[in-house]
Amino acid sequence: MLTLKKVWAWLKNHWYFPLLLILLIATYFSGRTRTKRVIKMFEISKESYEKQIKEINEAHQEELKKQEELYSTYVNTIKKLEKDHKSNLDSLDNEKKKKLDEMVKKYKGSPEDLANELSEMFGVDNET
């Protein structure tokens, strides 16, 4: 009984120590729960970040692939156009050669008429 009276007297004078102890214990247990929640939140955030980065990288790779395909199509189209243009020029040159041969035969005796016809054909002024 004497011990209880001494403990009671001590608690009356130092009441803030037990209260502080109870608050620390309560904070510790509630803090652990909050800490776990915060850690889980950071883990979810990290997973979301990694997923977004992965999607961005995949989109970038697909965009590069499309650009490469477009460039390949462009190069092939340019090569085809150059080939077609060259064949058209070759055929045009052959046509002009045939016309020139025909004109030379046609205007064999009159060089002035041949010159006039050639100037019209090539778009050159013939001032003779």
BELKA-V931636 format. One record per pair of residues at least 4 apart in sequence whose ideal C-beta (glycine too) atoms are under 8 Angstrom apart, sorted by the first residue. I is the first residue (numbers start at 1). GAP is how many residues later the second one is. If there is no record, write none. Layout:
# BELKA-V931636
[[I | GAP] [I | GAP]]
This chain:
# BELKA-V931636
[[1 | 4] [2 | 4] [3 | 4] [4 | 4] [5 | 4] [6 | 4] [7 | 4] [8 | 4] [9 | 4] [10 | 4] [11 | 4] [11 | 7] [14 | 4] [15 | 4] [16 | 4] [17 | 4] [18 | 4] [19 | 4] [20 | 4] [21 | 4] [22 | 4] [23 | 4] [24 | 4] [25 | 4] [26 | 4] [27 | 4] [28 | 4] [29 | 4] [30 | 4] [31 | 4] [32 | 4] [33 | 4] [34 | 4] [35 | 4] [36 | 4] [37 | 4] [38 | 4] [39 | 4] [40 | 4] [41 | 4] [42 | 4] [43 | 4] [44 | 4] [45 | 4] [46 | 4] [47 | 4] [48 | 4] [49 | 4] [50 | 4] [51 | 4] [52 | 4] [53 | 4] [54 | 4] [55 | 4] [56 | 4] [57 | 4] [58 | 4] [59 | 4] [60 | 4] [61 | 4] [62 | 4] [63 | 4] [64 | 4] [65 | 4] [66 | 4] [67 | 4] [68 | 4] [69 | 4] [70 | 4] [71 | 4] [72 | 4] [73 | 4] [74 | 4] [75 | 4] [76 | 4] [77 | 4] [78 | 4] [79 | 4] [80 | 4] [81 | 4] [82 | 4] [83 | 4] [84 | 4] [85 | 4] [86 | 4] [87 | 4] [88 | 4] [89 | 4] [90 | 4] [91 | 4] [92 | 4] [93 | 4] [94 | 4] [95 | 4] [96 | 4] [96 | 25] [97 | 4] [98 | 4] [99 | 4] [99 | 22] [100 | 4] [100 | 18] [101 | 4] [102 | 4] [103 | 4] [103 | 11] [103 | 14] [103 | 15] [103 | 18] [104 | 4] [104 | 10] [107 | 4] [107 | 6] [107 | 7] [107 | 10] [110 | 4] [111 | 4] [112 | 4] [112 | 16] [113 | 4] [114 | 4] [115 | 4] [115 | 11] [115 | 13] [116 | 4] [116 | 10] [117 | 4] [118 | 4] [118 | 6] [118 | 8] [119 | 4] [119 | 5] [119 | 6] [119 | 7]]
